[in-house]
Amino acid sequence: MPAPSGCGKVDLEKHFLAHARGHSMNGGKYPILDGDLLLLERITANNADSITNTMIAIERYLL
């Protein structure tokens, strides 16, 4: 599925879409709810030091 317009620079080599699962991030001002579509970036040793091999939500898109 292509990334939604307005997501900025999306690089198919490192970005991917996935649905959120679970309820651990559903609090606060901008909650991420179970089933929300997330734009994620694969972190490697080449593009991050302390967060290598960790997934971090960088933007979310609500259907």
N, C-alpha and C positions, 0 to 999 in steps of 0.2 A: 504494500500500500504506500503510495507517495506521501511524503510529509505534507501537512496542511500549509497553505500559503501563509506568509507572515511569520514563519519560524526562523527566519534569518538564513544564514549560510548552513546548509545541510550537506554533509559529506557522506556519501553512501559507504565509504570505507570505514567510517567510525561511528556513524549515527544509526539508530534503529528505533522502531516503535514497539511498545509493549503495553499491555494492560496492567494496571496496579492490581495487586491481590492482597486482601487482608484489610484490617482496620487500624493498623498501628500509626498511620499518618493522617487520620481523619479529624484532628483537632486543630486549633489555631485559626488565624485569620484567613489563610488560604489552604484549606484541607485538601489532601489527595484522597479520594474515595475509592473504595473497591470497584474495579471496573473502569476507572478513568484511563484514557489513553495517554501514555507518557512518551515524550521524545527523549531517548537516552543516548549517551555517548560512551563508547568503549574506552576505558582509561588504560593506557599502557605505560611502560617505563619510559617511552619516548615523549609522552605528553603530560606526565604528572609524576611527582616524586612520592609524596606521602599517601596518596590515594590509589596507588597501583592495585589493579585487580578488584576494584570496588565499583559498584554501579551507583551513580548519582543522578537524580532527576534534575534536568537542566531547564525543562519547560514542559508545560502540560497543555493538552488540547481537549476541550470538552466537546463531545458529540452533540 
